[in-house]
């Protein structure tokens, strides 16, 4: 009981020290943005609020000068790899000044001499500062037609646009064949009218539906003068590695390299996992005594501050209802089964992230290859919560670093997947290296998840997630 009280005191301590902490110049978030209110169309409005670290200051000529200032003030420690990347982005910030992909007339679209600068694809290990340097660049770029978005959210928006355009087509008349319609080019044109600079965080490809359209989509974006800057944990050649029908995806890599320089940022330091003050106890092992009662008490303590009662909550997501069994105000108390065993996905998690500022996730099991689908959902869930600065309290079977188990036994019974591969004519020998069977992609992505969950337990992150004063 005393331990439970101690953890509660630590958790609510931030209410008393918040103003003091935020008034210090040294309290900056090296993560880039507080994500709020993900719009139905991710490019229609700005979806991020810059953090103190990356926020543009007019006294600086560009991102490099801003970075050097943060080093001098002791806010950041100097990282030569970050600085080398920022030197390139700093020059690009100057090159792109005044650039526009707008065309004043139909003919200028074909005869315009203004050549867009080449973009950048920045890759490296988790937590090395890729997002921070990109956001510093983004916030110093002087153009209104710029958008910064998580890549997964961008692709969700692309598929929505494609669906909308297909739905707007005239219905096929009885007895007549429908004409083939390719919506990707007009979708790319729509997007290019909204932005001449696109900055993507977490550029990754795991979905075959995304993989099959990326080449055509990005070719059209580039031809329409869109400049791309992206961060990723993978080098271009490893994107969609061992993915289904990857041979059809590979041409996209050549397009990406043609229009974007490749930069590696990998100092070997995961800054999210460096020692920082914790926000009390936010992670519990299922084996701890009285863990359910402790979490119940913690939920009640946080819910007490809400102007609401504890009740089930129904959220509307694209015309359907997502029900969470227990919530109070901006606090949701969920189980892993509730969030990851059901057939829900990124759109649901984005809605949860916009409604709640604190989410309990109970009974997280060991994530073996038999639970690969649930593991993917969990990775997507944490990405969404992290992007929106949602606070989490976790209860799991094992420590974070030990949650994903690459167990080779009993994972070969994915009947539906085998049926699909039979239909595609993929031999049994060729299947053994596919990512859908090896779990390689999940292991790789889970490293990012663990890194993010580690940062999400810090006092700095907990305070940044407080929405009541915003």
C-alpha positions, 0 to 999 in steps of 0.5 A: 500500500505504501508503495502504491501511495508513493507512486501516486505522489510521484505521478501527481508531483508534476502539477506542483512543479510544472510551471517551474519546470517549464520556465527553465530554458533547459527544459526542452523536448528533443522530440519534435512536435506535440501532435493534436487533432489529426484531421480527416485530411492530414494535409488540409491543416497543420497537425503539429505544434513545434516544441521549444527545441525546434520552434523557429526563432527569428533571431536565427538565420536557419536550423544550423544556427538554432542548433548551435545556440541550443548547444551553447545553452546546454539544452542539447549535447553536441552530436557531430552526425546531427550537425553534419545532417543539419549543415545539409538541411541548412543549405537546403533551407536557403535553396528552397526560399521563395520556391513554389510549385504553382503554375500561373497558366496551363502552359507554364506547367510544361515550360516552367524553368524553376527546378525544385531542389533535391530532397533528403532521405535521412535514415539511422537507428532509433532515437538518434535525433532524425526527427528533431533535425528535420523539424528544425529544418521544417520550422525554419523553411519560409513557405506557407505550402509546407506540410509535416506528417507521419508517413503512416497518416499520410498513406491513410489519407492517400487511400481515403482520397483514392476511395473518394475519387472512385466513389465519385465516378459515374455508376457503370450501366447494366450490360456495359463494361466500366472504363479503367480509372486510375485515381493515383495521378489526380490524388498526387496532383491534389496533394501537390496543390496543397504543398510544395514541401512534404516532410515525412516522419517514420517513412516505412513500408509494411503494407502491400497496398501502400507498396504497390502504389508508391512508385506512381504516387511519388513519381507524380508528386515529384513531377508536380514539383513537390520536394520531399524530406523524410526520416526513416530507420531503414536505408532506402534499399531495405524498405519493404525488405522481404515484403510480399511481391517486393519485385513490384516495389523495387522501382520506387527505390530508384525514384526515391534516390533520383529525387532525394539525397540519402543521409545517414544519421547514426551516432549509436546513441538512443537519446530517448533512453538516456537518463532523465527524471521519471514521472513516477511508476508508469510500468508494472509487471503482471507478476507484481503483487496486487497489481490490478488494485494498484492500477485501479487506485491510480486510475481513480486518482487521475479520474478524480480530477476529471469532470466526468463519471467512469463509464464506457465510451463510444467513439465514431471512426469513419462512420462506425462505432469504436467502444472502450469499456472504461473511461473518464474524461480524458483518461481511458483504462483499456486492456491489450485485448481491447486495443490489439486483439480486435480488428481495428487499426491506425484510424481508431488509434488516431481517434483515441489519441485525439480524445484521451491524454492518458491511456492505461494498457493492461495485460500486455502479453509476450508478443510471439510470432503467433501474435504478429498481427497483434504486435503490429497493432501494438506498434501502430498504437504506440506510434499514434499515442507518441505522436500525439503526446498521449501519456501511458500506464502499462502492465505487461508480462515482461520488461519492455526489452523482453516483450517481443519474442522471436519464437520459431515454433508454431508460427507456420499455421497462418492459413489465410496467408498461405491461401493468398500465397498459393493464389499468387503462385509463390512457392513454399521455398520462397515463402521462408524468407518473407517478412510475414513469416520471419517477423523481421519487420516486427522485431525491427519496428519494435525497437522503435516502440521500446525506445518511444515507450522508454521516453514516454515514462519520463517526467518531461514527456508526462508534463508535455502531455498535460492538456488541461491547461492547453 
